[in-house]
Amino acid sequence: MPIENILLVIGVLLLAAKIFGEIAERLGVASLVGELVGGVIVGPILGLISTQGFVQDFITIPVIFLLFMAGLEIRFSDIKQYIYPASILATFGGIVSFILGAVVGMIFFNNVIIAFAIGVVLVSTSIGTLFLFLK
């Protein structure tokens, strides 16, 4: 894939993430949710960009880090008022997320280590997403 196409794809993704992130913030939702929705709309839904070859490899690692960091951004002061219901939801949501992530990892990759990694990443993001919506 030529460098011009790679830069165009990355530019379109960044533009969509920024626009949808701003829309999400104005609607009272975390900008992360809007950024992810923007990427999904521009890519798989509308098919405006193709993430084949280098671009697919290039965006895989940052997406994993983005989702992992979303789960790590939770502060105790943010969840103090929702501690009991959120603990129950987070526990069961984490267990379900890990199991479903591991199953999907086994189905698509047929590798226990990859399945475990997907499960762990989904646990951290499921808990982070839970508290983003409880705010």
Secondary structure, DSSP 8 states (H G I E B T S, - for coil): --HHHHHHHHHHHHHHHHHHHHHHHHTTS-HHHHHHHHHHIIIIIT--S---THHHHHHHHHHHHHHHHHHHT--HHHHGGGHHHHHHHHHHHHHHHHHHHHHHHHHHH--HHHHHHHHHHHHHHHHHHHHHHH-
